[in-house]
Amino acid sequence: MFQEFKLAPEPLQKQIIIRLGLGTLFFVSSIALLAATGDTYLWFPCAGASVFFVVSAFLLFRRVVLGEYVVVEGKCAEVGTTALRRRARFIIMQTDAGRLKVMLRGRRRKVAAGTAIRLYIANNTPIYEQNGVQVLFAYLALEVSGSEKKSDNS
């Protein structure tokens, strides 16, 4: 099982580790709340969140082992930002198949036009069309190389 994990791409490995870490954190906090108060209504939500994150990590690991994901590579052609804080809200990638608009999640720093992007998508993720551009709302991991070395794993 550890060998399959090591064969997975680094951004997906990081995503699995983050989900397992959150599951462990919520499990420890549910045990601490149970020991401190003994009240079911206080520790039950933490235990539920723990189960959610552990199952999510397992399902992502299963998807990676079975190869049920697609890697899309391209260059960032355009970055759409929010009005007030100028954070990146979406990027438009130029791929071999055409233009792909990716709605970003999490707190992404500055993504410059022209940087190389590698996007990990589940096989069954729907892609919509809007004004001649393919639009993607969900992804497993996003790896940006060039101006930014970190990967987005939210």
Backbone as ProteinMPNN parsed JSONL, in Angstrom:
{"seq_chain_A": "MFQEFKLAPEPLQKQIIIRLGLGTLFFVSSIALLAATGDTYLWFPCAGASVFFVVSAFLLFRRVVLGEYVVVEGKCAEVGTTALRRRARFIIMQTDAGRLKVMLRGRRRKVAAGTAIRLYIANNTPIYEQNGVQVLFAYLALEVSGSEKKSDNS", "coords_chain_A": {"N_chain_A": [[0.826, -1.185, 0.0], [1.985, 1.2, 0.711], [3.811, 1.461, -1.33], [2.212, 1.975, -3.572], [1.304, 4.467, -2.82], [3.657, 5.962, -2.939], [4.08, 5.964, -5.652], [2.224, 7.704, -6.628], [1.448, 10.967, -8.002], [3.1, 13.925, -6.758], [1.462, 16.262, -5.939], [-1.024, 15.008, -5.499], [-0.338, 13.166, -3.531], [0.224, 14.945, -1.472], [-2.319, 16.028, -1.06], [-3.711, 13.783, -0.106], [-2.319, 13.352, 2.296], [-2.916, 15.741, 3.666], [-5.698, 15.472, 4.012], [-5.791, 13.127, 5.597], [-4.409, 14.094, 7.809], [-6.142, 16.121, 8.74], [-8.31, 14.497, 9.404], [-7.17, 13.024, 11.508], [-6.636, 15.097, 13.311], [-9.262, 16.005, 13.943], [-10.194, 13.631, 15.092], [-8.58, 13.379, 17.388], [-9.366, 15.708, 18.695], [-12.056, 15.084, 19.17], [-11.808, 12.957, 20.966], [-10.576, 14.312, 23.062], [-12.603, 16.142, 23.748], [-14.582, 14.352, 24.54], [-13.354, 13.187, 26.759], [-13.049, 15.432, 28.385], [-15.62, 16.544, 28.758], [-17.638, 14.591, 28.472], [-20.008, 14.745, 27.207], [-22.159, 13.841, 24.643], [-23.149, 15.429, 22.609], [-21.219, 17.326, 22.16], [-18.773, 16.081, 21.299], [-19.52, 14.537, 19.141], [-19.869, 15.934, 16.569], [-17.15, 16.444, 15.918], [-16.162, 13.847, 15.714], [-17.657, 12.976, 13.538], [-16.652, 14.687, 11.52], [-14.059, 13.75, 11.481], [-14.383, 11.121, 10.511], [-15.387, 11.769, 7.992], [-13.146, 13.085, 6.721], [-11.195, 11.049, 6.768], [-12.406, 9.031, 5.222], [-12.638, 10.459, 2.846], [-9.907, 10.803, 2.21], [-9.213, 8.108, 1.842], [-10.828, 7.461, -0.392], [-9.73, 9.159, -2.324], [-7.138, 8.111, -2.429], [-7.727, 5.566, -3.414], [-8.748, 6.27, -5.922], [-6.415, 7.268, -7.082], [-4.738, 4.989, -7.08], [-6.158, 3.286, -8.782], [-5.957, 4.744, -11.06], [-7.837, 6.615, -11.92], [-7.877, 9.298, -12.832], [-7.155, 12.337, -14.619], [-4.533, 14.068, -16.198], [-4.03, 17.353, -17.005], [-2.19, 19.497, -18.932], [-0.835, 22.728, -19.485], [-0.48, 26.199, -20.467], [-0.81, 29.203, -18.606], [-3.028, 31.515, -19.758], [-4.556, 33.711, -19.1], [-5.527, 35.57, -16.188], [-8.128, 35.884, -13.963], [-9.244, 38.192, -11.593], [-10.464, 39.073, -8.268], [-12.57, 41.882, -7.42], [-12.085, 43.578, -5.173], [-9.813, 42.708, -3.452], [-8.041, 41.79, -5.279], [-7.411, 39.095, -5.682], [-6.644, 35.96, -7.224], [-9.223, 34.596, -9.036], [-10.081, 32.98, -11.105], [-8.457, 31.082, -13.69], [-7.416, 31.053, -17.07], [-6.496, 28.523, -19.081], [-4.308, 27.629, -21.708], [-4.457, 24.884, -23.571], [-3.563, 21.854, -25.381], [-5.935, 20.966, -26.463], [-7.528, 23.195, -26.517], [-8.96, 26.18, -25.026], [-9.256, 26.423, -21.5], [-11.124, 27.247, -18.765], [-10.52, 27.589, -15.409], [-11.928, 27.495, -12.312], [-10.693, 28.769, -9.4], [-9.847, 27.474, -6.153], [-9.498, 28.081, -2.651], [-6.748, 29.916, -1.142], [-4.968, 31.32, -3.343], [-1.869, 32.49, -4.331], [-0.268, 34.99, -6.327], [-0.711, 34.267, -9.68], [0.879, 34.215, -12.607], [0.495, 35.162, -16.055], [1.474, 32.927, -18.603], [2.808, 31.004, -17.135], [3.576, 27.567, -16.504], [1.139, 25.048, -16.059], [-0.139, 22.295, -14.319], [-2.822, 20.218, -14.093], [-4.835, 18.163, -12.123], [-7.463, 16.055, -12.588], [-10.504, 14.385, -11.797], [-11.804, 11.463, -13.444], [-14.572, 11.505, -13.906], [-15.376, 14.157, -13.733], [-17.451, 16.85, -14.48], [-17.305, 18.989, -17.344], [-18.057, 22.142, -18.478], [-19.381, 24.282, -21.083], [-18.886, 27.639, -21.979], [-19.409, 30.477, -23.673], [-17.685, 29.627, -25.77], [-15.5, 28.657, -24.386], [-14.149, 26.067, -22.43], [-15.275, 25.229, -19.182], [-14.236, 24.556, -15.924], [-15.097, 23.504, -12.749], [-14.275, 21.963, -10.588], [-11.467, 20.245, -9.221], [-8.812, 17.915, -8.501], [-6.132, 18.471, -7.752], [-3.836, 21.184, -8.213], [-1.028, 22.187, -9.885], [1.412, 24.571, -10.093], [4.03, 25.74, -11.976], [6.898, 27.758, -12.262], [6.389, 31.006, -11.711], [5.334, 30.469, -9.247], [5.897, 28.04, -6.821], [4.459, 26.401, -5.152], [1.809, 23.984, -4.654], [-1.707, 23.848, -5.199], [-3.907, 22.403, -3.085], [-6.601, 22.12, -2.252]], "CA_chain_A": [[0.0, 0.0, 0.0], [2.872, 2.35, 0.749], [4.43, 1.572, -2.65], [1.256, 2.659, -4.44], [1.279, 5.866, -2.419], [4.877, 6.599, -3.433], [3.982, 6.091, -7.105], [1.267, 8.771, -6.942], [2.057, 12.285, -8.197], [3.327, 14.656, -5.506], [0.313, 17.047, -5.465], [-2.061, 14.115, -4.987], [0.169, 12.667, -2.25], [0.039, 16.017, -0.489], [-3.751, 16.127, -0.786], [-4.06, 12.646, 0.746], [-1.739, 13.605, 3.618], [-3.69, 16.813, 4.303], [-6.992, 14.923, 4.441], [-5.551, 12.241, 6.739], [-4.04, 14.944, 8.946], [-7.362, 16.734, 9.273], [-9.069, 13.433, 10.062], [-6.508, 12.743, 12.788], [-6.852, 16.256, 14.183], [-10.634, 15.96, 14.435], [-10.332, 12.472, 15.973], [-7.962, 13.725, 18.674], [-10.207, 16.699, 19.373], [-13.273, 14.428, 19.661], [-11.421, 12.218, 22.167], [-10.343, 15.299, 24.121], [-13.912, 16.652, 24.18], [-15.264, 13.278, 25.26], [-12.716, 13.042, 28.07], [-13.235, 16.644, 29.187], [-17.01, 16.844, 29.104], [-18.472, 13.403, 28.519], [-21.269, 15.067, 26.547], [-22.175, 13.326, 23.288], [-23.445, 16.489, 21.655], [-20.022, 18.115, 21.889], [-17.73, 15.361, 20.579], [-20.057, 13.864, 17.966], [-19.515, 16.607, 15.313], [-15.724, 16.235, 15.627], [-16.017, 12.461, 15.261], [-18.203, 12.936, 12.177], [-15.689, 15.321, 10.623], [-12.927, 12.838, 11.39], [-14.77, 10.045, 9.593], [-15.487, 12.368, 6.655], [-11.831, 13.323, 6.135], [-10.5, 9.769, 6.561], [-13.044, 8.388, 4.071], [-12.246, 11.259, 1.691], [-8.515, 10.446, 1.89], [-9.219, 6.75, 1.304], [-11.392, 7.483, -1.743], [-8.743, 9.776, -3.205], [-6.073, 7.12, -2.597], [-8.277, 4.525, -4.291], [-8.803, 6.846, -7.264], [-5.042, 7.365, -7.579], [-4.235, 3.635, -7.334], [-6.839, 2.751, -9.961], [-5.659, 5.593, -12.205], [-9.073, 7.263, -12.348], [-7.713, 10.744, -12.914], [-6.58, 12.817, -15.866], [-3.609, 15.185, -16.022], [-4.125, 18.334, -18.083], [-1.068, 20.423, -18.872], [-0.956, 23.871, -20.376], [0.073, 27.479, -20.029], [-1.797, 30.167, -18.15], [-3.191, 32.568, -20.754], [-5.195, 34.88, -18.5], [-5.895, 35.408, -14.788], [-9.232, 36.732, -13.534], [-9.095, 38.51, -10.172], [-11.605, 39.672, -7.589], [-12.577, 43.34, -7.545], [-11.545, 44.299, -4.028], [-8.486, 42.337, -2.959], [-7.242, 41.404, -6.434], [-7.002, 37.692, -5.603], [-6.953, 35.173, -8.419], [-10.505, 33.92, -8.918], [-10.045, 31.927, -12.111], [-7.399, 31.186, -14.695], [-7.731, 30.468, -18.372], [-5.344, 27.762, -19.552], [-4.228, 27.258, -23.116], [-4.02, 23.497, -23.662], [-3.542, 21.341, -26.747], [-7.315, 20.794, -26.907], [-8.221, 24.481, -26.567], [-8.893, 27.01, -23.82], [-9.947, 25.856, -20.349], [-11.269, 28.183, -17.654], [-10.515, 26.83, -14.16], [-12.318, 28.292, -11.152], [-9.734, 28.425, -8.349], [-10.298, 27.327, -4.769], [-8.467, 28.362, -1.659], [-6.017, 31.171, -1.216], [-3.868, 31.198, -4.295], [-1.107, 33.72, -4.502], [-0.252, 35.535, -7.679], [-0.441, 33.369, -10.791], [1.154, 35.08, -13.749], [0.252, 34.61, -17.381], [2.651, 32.31, -19.196], [3.376, 29.95, -16.295], [3.126, 26.21, -16.818], [0.166, 24.55, -15.083], [-0.529, 20.893, -14.414], [-4.101, 20.106, -13.402], [-5.256, 16.781, -11.9], [-8.927, 16.049, -12.609], [-11.125, 13.058, -11.751], [-12.346, 11.044, -14.738], [-15.988, 11.802, -14.051], [-15.642, 15.565, -13.462], [-18.105, 17.493, -15.632], [-16.726, 20.207, -17.902], [-19.119, 22.87, -19.146], [-18.945, 25.233, -22.097], [-19.441, 28.974, -21.783], [-18.847, 31.434, -24.638], [-16.607, 29.022, -26.533], [-14.414, 28.237, -23.504], [-14.512, 24.995, -21.514], [-15.216, 25.713, -17.807], [-14.044, 23.49, -14.948], [-15.351, 24.012, -11.409], [-13.704, 21.104, -9.55], [-10.254, 19.526, -9.574], [-8.189, 17.239, -7.365], [-4.946, 19.232, -7.359], [-3.341, 22.116, -9.217], [0.398, 22.418, -9.698], [1.869, 25.702, -10.895], [5.485, 25.858, -11.993], [7.302, 29.038, -12.834], [6.423, 32.079, -10.719], [4.899, 29.955, -7.956], [6.335, 26.656, -6.698], [3.556, 25.625, -4.312], [0.66, 23.398, -5.346], [-2.979, 24.101, -4.536], [-4.495, 21.103, -2.766], [-7.789, 22.256, -1.476]], "C_chain_A": [[0.872, 1.251, 0.0], [3.557, 2.555, -0.595], [3.502, 2.286, -3.627], [1.191, 4.139, -4.114], [2.497, 6.608, -2.967], [4.858, 6.781, -4.946], [3.034, 7.207, -7.536], [2.005, 10.084, -7.184], [2.104, 13.073, -6.883], [2.135, 15.514, -5.055], [-0.819, 16.177, -4.911], [-1.635, 13.469, -3.674], [-0.077, 13.705, -1.154], [-1.434, 16.16, -0.101], [-4.208, 14.987, 0.127], [-3.545, 12.867, 2.167], [-2.511, 14.691, 4.362], [-5.015, 16.267, 4.823], [-6.834, 13.972, 5.622], [-5.177, 13.038, 7.989], [-5.251, 15.622, 9.569], [-8.24, 15.704, 9.974], [-8.496, 13.084, 11.422], [-6.73, 13.873, 13.78], [-8.267, 16.259, 14.77], [-10.869, 14.765, 15.354], [-9.765, 12.77, 17.356], [-8.817, 14.736, 19.425], [-11.512, 16.078, 19.872], [-12.976, 13.615, 20.92], [-11.207, 13.174, 23.338], [-11.668, 15.862, 24.637], [-14.69, 15.596, 24.952], [-14.68, 13.117, 26.658], [-12.993, 14.245, 28.96], [-14.674, 16.825, 29.641], [-17.879, 15.604, 29.262], [-19.813, 13.604, 27.827], [-21.204, 14.641, 25.077], [-22.367, 14.435, 22.268], [-22.217, 17.344, 21.325], [-18.99, 17.363, 21.041], [-18.224, 14.721, 19.281], [-19.75, 14.605, 16.65], [-18.035, 16.437, 14.934], [-15.48, 14.812, 15.133], [-16.557, 12.308, 13.837], [-17.261, 13.555, 11.159], [-14.466, 14.434, 10.432], [-13.215, 11.712, 10.403], [-14.832, 10.576, 8.163], [-14.115, 12.518, 6.002], [-11.061, 12.028, 5.886], [-11.091, 9.037, 5.355], [-12.678, 9.138, 2.79], [-10.813, 10.937, 1.258], [-8.446, 9.05, 1.282], [-9.747, 6.722, -0.129], [-10.44, 8.129, -2.747], [-7.582, 8.813, -3.463], [-6.515, 6.015, -3.554], [-8.318, 5.018, -5.729], [-7.407, 6.915, -7.893], [-4.494, 5.986, -7.933], [-4.869, 3.046, -8.595], [-6.588, 3.59, -11.214], [-6.871, 6.308, -12.757], [-8.964, 8.782, -12.298], [-7.011, 11.088, -14.215], [-5.67, 13.989, -15.53], [-3.718, 16.085, -17.251], [-2.992, 19.328, -17.898], [-1.286, 21.544, -19.865], [-0.282, 25.089, -19.793], [-1.067, 28.39, -19.615], [-1.858, 31.31, -19.165], [-3.718, 33.852, -20.127], [-5.564, 34.56, -17.066], [-7.016, 36.39, -14.474], [-9.152, 36.95, -12.041], [-10.396, 39.067, -9.602], [-11.478, 41.19, -7.631], [-11.845, 44.023, -6.391], [-10.104, 43.952, -3.705], [-7.562, 41.83, -4.051], [-6.656, 39.995, -6.313], [-7.406, 36.976, -6.88], [-8.236, 34.394, -8.185], [-10.605, 32.774, -9.914], [-8.833, 32.155, -13.005], [-7.929, 30.579, -15.985], [-6.445, 29.841, -18.89], [-5.437, 27.552, -21.053], [-3.638, 25.859, -23.181], [-3.976, 23.081, -25.131], [-4.95, 21.229, -27.322], [-8.076, 22.108, -27.017], [-8.038, 25.247, -25.269], [-9.774, 26.405, -22.731], [-9.942, 26.873, -19.225], [-11.427, 27.375, -16.372], [-10.853, 27.783, -13.018], [-11.458, 27.845, -9.976], [-10.414, 28.334, -6.993], [-9.15, 27.719, -3.859], [-7.801, 29.703, -1.887], [-4.803, 30.989, -2.106], [-3.181, 32.547, -4.39], [-1.151, 34.16, -5.953], [0.127, 34.456, -8.688], [-0.275, 34.253, -12.01], [0.828, 34.366, -15.055], [1.563, 34.06, -17.935], [3.286, 31.219, -18.357], [2.783, 28.599, -16.696], [2.234, 25.698, -15.691], [-0.118, 23.091, -15.38], [-1.745, 20.716, -13.514], [-4.481, 18.633, -13.321], [-6.769, 16.782, -11.716], [-9.415, 14.608, -12.521], [-11.731, 12.742, -13.12], [-13.782, 11.497, -14.959], [-16.341, 13.258, -13.73], [-16.3, 16.205, -14.679], [-17.37, 18.774, -16.041], [-17.813, 20.86, -18.741], [-18.53, 23.807, -20.189], [-19.662, 26.552, -21.874], [-18.711, 29.927, -22.725], [-17.632, 30.878, -25.376], [-15.413, 28.562, -25.714], [-14.934, 27.115, -22.611], [-14.307, 25.495, -20.076], [-15.177, 24.523, -16.861], [-14.192, 24.072, -13.547], [-14.68, 23.199, -10.309], [-12.465, 20.403, -10.088], [-9.676, 18.901, -8.314], [-6.996, 18.027, -6.844], [-4.516, 20.097, -8.537], [-1.89, 22.406, -8.907], [0.84, 23.515, -10.655], [3.383, 25.738, -10.83], [5.847, 27.148, -12.715], [7.372, 30.075, -11.739], [6.044, 31.593, -9.339], [5.227, 28.476, -7.881], [5.378, 25.805, -5.893], [2.417, 25.071, -5.157], [-0.58, 23.658, -4.509], [-3.666, 22.769, -4.321], [-5.701, 21.277, -1.896], [-8.96, 21.689, -2.154]], "O_chain_A": [[0.534, 2.247, -0.639], [3.855, 3.688, -0.971], [3.953, 3.11, -4.422], [1.042, 4.973, -5.007], [2.382, 7.75, -3.41], [5.544, 7.657, -5.471], [3.046, 7.61, -8.699], [3.082, 10.294, -6.626], [1.25, 12.902, -6.012], [1.817, 15.496, -3.866], [-1.494, 16.569, -3.959], [-2.468, 13.245, -2.796], [-0.527, 13.376, -0.056], [-1.748, 16.389, 1.066], [-5.009, 15.207, 1.036], [-4.258, 12.598, 3.134], [-2.737, 14.571, 5.566], [-5.411, 16.567, 5.949], [-7.644, 13.997, 6.549], [-5.585, 12.69, 9.097], [-5.368, 15.687, 10.793], [-8.843, 15.992, 11.008], [-9.24, 12.872, 12.38], [-6.984, 13.628, 14.96], [-8.441, 16.491, 15.966], [-11.654, 14.86, 16.298], [-10.385, 12.456, 18.372], [-8.977, 14.64, 20.641], [-12.03, 16.505, 20.904], [-13.792, 13.58, 21.841], [-11.605, 12.885, 24.466], [-11.833, 16.039, 25.844], [-15.384, 15.918, 25.916], [-15.416, 12.933, 27.627], [-13.157, 14.091, 30.171], [-14.923, 17.217, 30.781], [-18.769, 15.581, 30.112], [-20.666, 12.716, 27.863], [-20.292, 15.041, 24.353], [-21.802, 14.379, 21.176], [-22.199, 18.018, 20.294], [-18.391, 17.959, 20.146], [-17.416, 14.397, 18.41], [-19.392, 13.942, 15.676], [-17.712, 16.302, 13.754], [-14.673, 14.6, 14.227], [-15.975, 11.588, 13.026], [-17.083, 13.02, 10.065], [-13.903, 14.376, 9.339], [-12.378, 11.391, 9.558], [-14.382, 9.909, 7.23], [-13.935, 12.12, 4.85], [-10.345, 11.922, 4.891], [-10.345, 8.481, 4.549], [-12.435, 8.512, 1.758], [-10.542, 10.814, 0.063], [-7.71, 8.825, 0.321], [-9.182, 6.042, -0.986], [-10.355, 7.69, -3.894], [-7.099, 8.712, -4.59], [-5.741, 5.587, -4.41], [-7.968, 4.282, -6.652], [-7.239, 6.653, -9.084], [-3.854, 5.825, -8.972], [-4.193, 2.383, -9.382], [-6.967, 3.185, -12.313], [-6.927, 6.583, -13.956], [-9.851, 9.462, -11.784], [-6.36, 10.245, -14.831], [-6.0, 14.809, -14.673], [-3.525, 15.641, -18.383], [-2.85, 19.929, -16.834], [-1.846, 21.343, -20.943], [0.394, 25.022, -18.767], [-2.151, 28.356, -20.198], [-0.86, 31.99, -19.402], [-3.373, 34.95, -20.564], [-5.88, 33.414, -16.747], [-6.871, 37.593, -14.694], [-9.005, 35.989, -11.287], [-11.297, 39.474, -10.334], [-10.388, 41.717, -7.854], [-11.068, 44.951, -6.616], [-9.252, 44.84, -3.69], [-6.415, 41.477, -3.776], [-5.549, 39.732, -6.781], [-8.384, 37.342, -7.533], [-8.326, 33.615, -7.237], [-11.152, 31.718, -9.598], [-8.27, 33.248, -13.069], [-8.788, 29.697, -15.968], [-5.444, 30.523, -19.109], [-6.519, 27.326, -21.596], [-2.46, 25.663, -22.884], [-4.314, 23.867, -26.016], [-5.143, 21.378, -28.528], [-9.178, 22.127, -27.566], [-7.097, 25.006, -24.512], [-10.882, 25.939, -22.995], [-8.881, 27.313, -18.782], [-12.351, 26.57, -16.251], [-10.143, 28.762, -12.788], [-11.487, 26.675, -9.595], [-11.405, 29.011, -6.719], [-7.984, 27.692, -4.253], [-8.233, 30.509, -2.711], [-3.744, 30.552, -1.655], [-3.82, 33.592, -4.513], [-2.014, 33.718, -6.712], [1.167, 33.811, -8.557], [-1.203, 34.964, -12.396], [0.877, 33.139, -15.146], [2.625, 34.657, -17.757], [4.219, 30.561, -18.819], [1.647, 28.51, -17.16], [2.537, 25.892, -14.513], [-0.311, 22.699, -16.531], [-1.701, 21.027, -12.324], [-4.454, 17.929, -14.33], [-7.294, 17.425, -10.807], [-8.808, 13.71, -13.104], [-12.121, 13.646, -13.859], [-14.163, 11.834, -16.08], [-17.508, 13.558, -13.478], [-15.772, 16.116, -15.788], [-16.885, 19.531, -15.2], [-18.416, 20.222, -19.604], [-17.333, 24.092, -20.18], [-20.866, 26.594, -21.619], [-17.51, 30.149, -22.572], [-16.653, 31.596, -25.583], [-14.413, 28.121, -26.279], [-16.045, 27.206, -22.091], [-13.286, 26.115, -19.779], [-15.981, 23.598, -16.976], [-13.497, 25.024, -13.193], [-14.528, 23.698, -9.194], [-12.414, 20.015, -11.255], [-10.007, 19.305, -7.199], [-6.861, 18.231, -5.637], [-4.793, 19.786, -9.696], [-1.555, 22.821, -7.798], [0.665, 23.406, -11.869], [3.958, 25.765, -9.742], [5.173, 27.562, -13.659], [8.291, 30.054, -10.921], [6.392, 32.233, -8.346], [4.871, 27.723, -8.788], [5.474, 24.579, -5.944], [2.095, 25.599, -6.221], [-0.524, 23.685, -3.28], [-3.977, 22.073, -5.288], [-5.804, 20.613, -0.864], [-10.065, 21.727, -1.614]]}, "name": "protein", "num_of_chains": 1, "seq": "MFQEFKLAPEPLQKQIIIRLGLGTLFFVSSIALLAATGDTYLWFPCAGASVFFVVSAFLLFRRVVLGEYVVVEGKCAEVGTTALRRRARFIIMQTDAGRLKVMLRGRRRKVAAGTAIRLYIANNTPIYEQNGVQVLFAYLALEVSGSEKKSDNS"}
